[in-house]
Amino acid sequence: MVRLRRVYEDPSPEDGTRVLVDRLWPRGLTKEKAALDEWVRDVAPSTELRKWYGHDPAKFDEFRRRYQRELDGPEQAGALAGLRETASQNTVTLLTATKDIDHSEAAVLAGLLGGAGG
C-alpha cells in the first residue's frame, strides 16, 4: 500500500515506511520531527522541472509527463525500483512539503507504485 502525506503532519502508526521524496529539505522541520525512514532525493524532479512547474495545477499533466521521462534516468530508475521493492513488502508513505499533494511529485510516484494519486 502506498500513502501520501505532508511531511509536516505528525507521524501515524499506519504510515509504515516514511519516505521523503522532495529534493530539498522542508523548511523549519527538524529531522526528529520528520521521523523519516528514508530520504530518496533521486526520485525528486530536477530543479529545472520543479521551477518550471511552480506547483501550478494547470501544468500538472505536462509536469507528470516530463517527470515520468526524468524517472527513466539511471539514478532515478534505480531509486524508483528501490521504492517499488519497499512498497511490495510494506506500507510506504510518500512525504512531501507541498500543500497540494494531489498535484505533486508524490502523487505521480504513488500512481507509478500502484497507490493513490498520479
DOLUMTI-211426 format. One record per residue (C-alpha): x, y, z; residue number from 1. Coordinates in steps of 0.001 Angstrom, whole numbers, plus 500000, padded with zeros to 6 digits. Example, Ala and Ser with C-alpha at 12.3 -4.5 7.8 and 13.67 -1.06 7.14 Angstrom:
residues 2
<pt><east>512300</east><north>495500</north><up>507800</up><num>1</num></pt>
<pt><east>513670</east><north>498940</north><up>507140</up><num>2</num></pt>
end
This chain:
residues 118
<pt><east>500000</east><north>500000</north><up>500000</up><num>1</num></pt>
<pt><east>501233</east><north>503496</north><up>499138</up><num>2</num></pt>
<pt><east>500007</east><north>506528</north><up>501044</up><num>3</num></pt>
<pt><east>500585</east><north>510260</north><up>500598</up><num>4</num></pt>
<pt><east>501059</east><north>512776</north><up>503394</up><num>5</num></pt>
<pt><east>502611</east><north>516140</north><up>504053</up><num>6</num></pt>
<pt><east>505890</east><north>515797</north><up>505889</up><num>7</num></pt>
<pt><east>504711</east><north>518484</north><up>508346</up><num>8</num></pt>
<pt><east>501905</east><north>516235</north><up>509646</up><num>9</num></pt>
<pt><east>502568</east><north>514195</north><up>512759</up><num>10</num></pt>
<pt><east>503632</east><north>510604</north><up>512051</up><num>11</num></pt>
<pt><east>500911</east><north>507965</north><up>512234</up><num>12</num></pt>
<pt><east>501202</east><north>504273</north><up>513160</up><num>13</num></pt>
<pt><east>499594</east><north>503488</north><up>509770</up><num>14</num></pt>
<pt><east>502420</east><north>505213</north><up>507865</up><num>15</num></pt>
<pt><east>504668</east><north>502179</north><up>507623</up><num>16</num></pt>
<pt><east>507938</east><north>503233</north><up>505981</up><num>17</num></pt>
<pt><east>508083</east><north>507041</north><up>505811</up><num>18</num></pt>
<pt><east>509922</east><north>508304</north><up>502720</up><num>19</num></pt>
<pt><east>510583</east><north>511946</north><up>501858</up><num>20</num></pt>
<pt><east>510540</east><north>512353</north><up>498060</up><num>21</num></pt>
<pt><east>511413</east><north>516069</north><up>497817</up><num>22</num></pt>
<pt><east>514817</east><north>517224</north><up>496550</up><num>23</num></pt>
<pt><east>515065</east><north>519994</north><up>499169</up><num>24</num></pt>
<pt><east>514764</east><north>519575</north><up>502926</up><num>25</num></pt>
<pt><east>511432</east><north>521044</north><up>504177</up><num>26</num></pt>
<pt><east>511785</east><north>524475</north><up>505749</up><num>27</num></pt>
<pt><east>511646</east><north>524703</north><up>509505</up><num>28</num></pt>
<pt><east>511444</east><north>520945</north><up>510054</up><num>29</num></pt>
<pt><east>513865</east><north>519043</north><up>512251</up><num>30</num></pt>
<pt><east>514956</east><north>515517</north><up>511380</up><num>31</num></pt>
<pt><east>513399</east><north>514301</north><up>514633</up><num>32</num></pt>
<pt><east>510013</east><north>515881</north><up>513849</up><num>33</num></pt>
<pt><east>510071</east><north>514485</north><up>510285</up><num>34</num></pt>
<pt><east>510545</east><north>510952</north><up>511647</up><num>35</num></pt>
<pt><east>511778</east><north>509679</north><up>508282</up><num>36</num></pt>
<pt><east>512903</east><north>506190</north><up>507464</up><num>37</num></pt>
<pt><east>514426</east><north>507372</north><up>504188</up><num>38</num></pt>
<pt><east>515028</east><north>510489</north><up>502113</up><num>39</num></pt>
<pt><east>515121</east><north>509481</north><up>498441</up><num>40</num></pt>
<pt><east>516262</east><north>512615</north><up>496601</up><num>41</num></pt>
<pt><east>516987</east><north>510706</north><up>493406</up><num>42</num></pt>
<pt><east>513257</east><north>510301</north><up>492669</up><num>43</num></pt>
<pt><east>512572</east><north>514018</north><up>493055</up><num>44</num></pt>
<pt><east>512023</east><north>516154</north><up>489946</up><num>45</num></pt>
<pt><east>515015</east><north>518111</north><up>488686</up><num>46</num></pt>
<pt><east>515411</east><north>521674</north><up>489893</up><num>47</num></pt>
<pt><east>514683</east><north>522861</north><up>486350</up><num>48</num></pt>
<pt><east>511412</east><north>520902</north><up>486144</up><num>49</num></pt>
<pt><east>510372</east><north>521905</north><up>489659</up><num>50</num></pt>
<pt><east>510899</east><north>525596</north><up>488891</up><num>51</num></pt>
<pt><east>509081</east><north>525334</north><up>485541</up><num>52</num></pt>
<pt><east>506098</east><north>523641</north><up>487184</up><num>53</num></pt>
<pt><east>505838</east><north>526026</north><up>490133</up><num>54</num></pt>
<pt><east>503035</east><north>523867</north><up>491602</up><num>55</num></pt>
<pt><east>500595</east><north>525259</north><up>489022</up><num>56</num></pt>
<pt><east>497728</east><north>522709</north><up>488781</up><num>57</num></pt>
<pt><east>497073</east><north>523822</north><up>485185</up><num>58</num></pt>
<pt><east>500533</east><north>522463</north><up>484268</up><num>59</num></pt>
<pt><east>500156</east><north>519165</north><up>486164</up><num>60</num></pt>
<pt><east>499502</east><north>516882</north><up>483181</up><num>61</num></pt>
<pt><east>502572</east><north>518199</north><up>481371</up><num>62</num></pt>
<pt><east>504573</east><north>518072</north><up>484625</up><num>63</num></pt>
<pt><east>503610</east><north>514414</north><up>485071</up><num>64</num></pt>
<pt><east>504692</east><north>513596</north><up>481512</up><num>65</num></pt>
<pt><east>508066</east><north>515369</north><up>481867</up><num>66</num></pt>
<pt><east>508648</east><north>513961</north><up>485331</up><num>67</num></pt>
<pt><east>507976</east><north>510386</north><up>484220</up><num>68</num></pt>
<pt><east>510512</east><north>510906</north><up>481450</up><num>69</num></pt>
<pt><east>513064</east><north>512099</north><up>484035</up><num>70</num></pt>
<pt><east>512413</east><north>508958</north><up>486077</up><num>71</num></pt>
<pt><east>513826</east><north>506899</north><up>483186</up><num>72</num></pt>
<pt><east>517338</east><north>508174</north><up>484007</up><num>73</num></pt>
<pt><east>519675</east><north>505588</north><up>485582</up><num>74</num></pt>
<pt><east>519827</east><north>507045</north><up>489125</up><num>75</num></pt>
<pt><east>516137</east><north>507876</north><up>489129</up><num>76</num></pt>
<pt><east>515126</east><north>504457</north><up>487799</up><num>77</num></pt>
<pt><east>517260</east><north>502755</north><up>490445</up><num>78</num></pt>
<pt><east>515738</east><north>504830</north><up>493236</up><num>79</num></pt>
<pt><east>512224</east><north>504168</north><up>491894</up><num>80</num></pt>
<pt><east>512957</east><north>500430</north><up>491781</up><num>81</num></pt>
<pt><east>514032</east><north>500608</north><up>495437</up><num>82</num></pt>
<pt><east>510774</east><north>502331</north><up>496364</up><num>83</num></pt>
<pt><east>508822</east><north>499758</north><up>494386</up><num>84</num></pt>
<pt><east>510579</east><north>496949</north><up>496288</up><num>85</num></pt>
<pt><east>509852</east><north>498555</north><up>499664</up><num>86</num></pt>
<pt><east>506203</east><north>499129</north><up>498693</up><num>87</num></pt>
<pt><east>505842</east><north>495488</north><up>497668</up><num>88</num></pt>
<pt><east>506787</east><north>494422</north><up>501204</up><num>89</num></pt>
<pt><east>505093</east><north>497007</north><up>503452</up><num>90</num></pt>
<pt><east>503065</east><north>500161</north><up>503562</up><num>91</num></pt>
<pt><east>505014</east><north>503148</north><up>502280</up><num>92</num></pt>
<pt><east>504038</east><north>506737</north><up>502975</up><num>93</num></pt>
<pt><east>505454</east><north>509186</north><up>500455</up><num>94</num></pt>
<pt><east>506083</east><north>512514</north><up>502141</up><num>95</num></pt>
<pt><east>506292</east><north>515939</north><up>500549</up><num>96</num></pt>
<pt><east>506334</east><north>519505</north><up>501813</up><num>97</num></pt>
<pt><east>503949</east><north>520775</north><up>499146</up><num>98</num></pt>
<pt><east>500497</east><north>521917</north><up>500257</up><num>99</num></pt>
<pt><east>498752</east><north>520449</north><up>497197</up><num>100</num></pt>
<pt><east>499603</east><north>516760</north><up>497478</up><num>101</num></pt>
<pt><east>497267</east><north>515776</north><up>494626</up><num>102</num></pt>
<pt><east>499362</east><north>517853</north><up>492204</up><num>103</num></pt>
<pt><east>502805</east><north>516840</north><up>493447</up><num>104</num></pt>
<pt><east>505630</east><north>514518</north><up>492516</up><num>105</num></pt>
<pt><east>504497</east><north>512302</north><up>495395</up><num>106</num></pt>
<pt><east>501141</east><north>511794</north><up>493655</up><num>107</num></pt>
<pt><east>502883</east><north>510852</north><up>490399</up><num>108</num></pt>
<pt><east>505146</east><north>508412</north><up>492256</up><num>109</num></pt>
<pt><east>502198</east><north>506875</north><up>494115</up><num>110</num></pt>
<pt><east>500490</east><north>506242</north><up>490793</up><num>111</num></pt>
<pt><east>503618</east><north>504566</north><up>489430</up><num>112</num></pt>
<pt><east>503892</east><north>502443</north><up>492579</up><num>113</num></pt>
<pt><east>500253</east><north>501369</north><up>492352</up><num>114</num></pt>
<pt><east>498948</east><north>503527</north><up>495181</up><num>115</num></pt>
<pt><east>496854</east><north>506655</north><up>495488</up><num>116</num></pt>
<pt><east>497401</east><north>509631</north><up>493210</up><num>117</num></pt>
<pt><east>499236</east><north>510021</north><up>489917</up><num>118</num></pt>
end
